[in-house]
Structure formats: C-alpha cells, structure tokens
C-alpha cells in the first residue's frame, strides 16, 4: 500500500476513519492498521495534509462499550429470572435479516 501511495505522491490524503479513532491512530499511536501504518510512514518523508472523513454519524467508542456493558447486565438479570435473553437477541437478529 505504501508503494501505491508513494507512486501517486498525494499532497492530501482523505481517510475514512471515525473521529473517535483518529487521535488513537495518529496522535497516541495506540492502534495500528495497514492504513495508519502507511499514512504514518508516508508522512515521515513527505509533506501531506491528512484529512479524516467520517461518512457516518456513528456514536463514539464509549457508546458501544456502554451498550455492551448494559447487555451483559440485562443478560445476567434475565437469567436470574428464568428468561433466556440470548435466545431473544438471536430471534431479533434473524428477524432483521429477513426484513
């Protein structure tokens, strides 16, 4: 991928990335993907404007972590009361596939 970017020699790189990941990927460098590694490497030797593009209005990573924690808590409570929450989730997921 680096060779492709280098051959094109762009002055601007638009990257489809969630804004919640941009700082992790480029400022803190706590996440690494093929794209981030390529852009970081290219930026070391070239002057390039890097613009994150978030095409979707996606909630933050915290939202998804909170959602997962909520589902675990609900699952624990419903198992105590004798209701199998997982079966309900599976049924809902199958239902969405056919809509």
C-alpha positions as CSV (number, residue, x, y, z in Angstrom):
1,X,0.0,0.0,0.0
2,X,2.9,2.3,0.8
3,X,4.3,1.9,-2.7
4,X,1.0,2.8,-4.2
5,X,0.7,6.0,-2.1
6,X,4.3,6.9,-2.8
7,X,3.8,6.4,-6.6
8,X,0.8,8.7,-6.5
9,X,2.6,11.2,-4.3
10,X,-0.5,13.0,-3.0
11,X,-0.5,16.3,-1.3
12,X,-3.7,15.5,0.5
13,X,-4.9,12.2,1.9
14,X,-8.6,11.7,2.8
15,X,-9.1,8.8,5.1
16,X,-12.4,7.3,6.0
17,X,-11.9,6.9,9.8
18,X,-14.2,7.5,12.8
19,X,-13.2,10.7,14.5
20,X,-13.0,8.7,17.8
21,X,-10.2,6.7,16.3
22,X,-8.2,9.5,14.7
23,X,-6.4,10.6,17.9
24,X,-5.7,7.0,18.9
25,X,-4.3,6.1,15.5
26,X,-2.2,9.2,14.7
27,X,-1.6,11.2,17.9
28,X,-1.3,8.5,20.5
29,X,-0.4,5.7,18.0
30,X,-2.2,3.2,20.3
31,X,-3.9,1.5,17.3
32,X,-2.3,0.2,14.2
33,X,-3.8,-0.8,10.8
34,X,-2.4,-1.1,7.3
35,X,-3.8,2.3,6.5
36,X,-2.5,4.1,9.6
37,X,1.0,2.5,9.2
38,X,1.1,3.6,5.6
39,X,0.0,7.1,6.3
40,X,2.4,7.5,9.2
41,X,5.3,6.2,7.1
42,X,4.4,8.4,4.2
43,X,4.1,11.5,6.5
44,X,7.6,10.9,7.8
45,X,9.2,11.7,4.5
46,X,6.5,13.8,2.7
47,X,4.6,17.0,3.4
48,X,1.0,15.9,3.2
49,X,-2.3,17.2,4.5
50,X,-4.2,14.4,6.2
51,X,-8.0,14.9,6.5
52,X,-10.2,12.4,8.3
53,X,-13.5,11.8,6.7
54,X,-16.3,10.2,8.8
55,X,-19.1,9.3,6.4
56,X,-21.5,8.1,9.0
57,X,-22.8,9.7,12.1
58,X,-21.6,6.9,14.3
59,X,-21.6,7.1,18.1
60,X,-18.4,7.2,20.0
61,X,-16.5,4.1,21.1
62,X,-17.7,4.8,24.7
63,X,-21.3,4.4,23.5
64,X,-20.6,0.9,22.2
65,X,-18.7,-0.1,25.4
66,X,-21.6,1.2,27.5
67,X,-24.1,-0.8,25.2
68,X,-22.1,-4.0,25.7
69,X,-22.0,-3.5,29.5
70,X,-25.7,-2.9,29.5
71,X,-26.4,-6.0,27.5
72,X,-24.3,-8.1,29.9
73,X,-26.1,-6.7,32.9
74,X,-29.5,-7.4,31.3
75,X,-28.4,-10.9,30.4
76,X,-27.4,-11.5,34.0
77,X,-30.7,-10.2,35.4
78,X,-32.8,-12.1,32.9
79,X,-31.0,-15.4,33.6
80,X,-31.8,-14.9,37.3
81,X,-35.5,-14.6,36.4
82,X,-35.5,-17.6,34.2
83,X,-35.7,-15.9,30.8
84,X,-33.0,-16.7,28.2
85,X,-32.1,-13.3,26.9
86,X,-29.7,-14.7,24.3
87,X,-32.5,-16.5,22.5
88,X,-34.4,-13.3,22.2
89,X,-31.3,-11.5,20.8
90,X,-30.9,-14.3,18.2
91,X,-34.5,-14.2,17.2
92,X,-34.3,-10.4,16.7
93,X,-31.1,-10.7,14.7
94,X,-32.7,-13.3,12.4
95,X,-35.8,-11.2,12.1
96,X,-33.7,-8.2,10.9
97,X,-32.1,-10.4,8.2
98,X,-35.4,-11.1,6.6
99,X,-36.7,-7.5,6.7
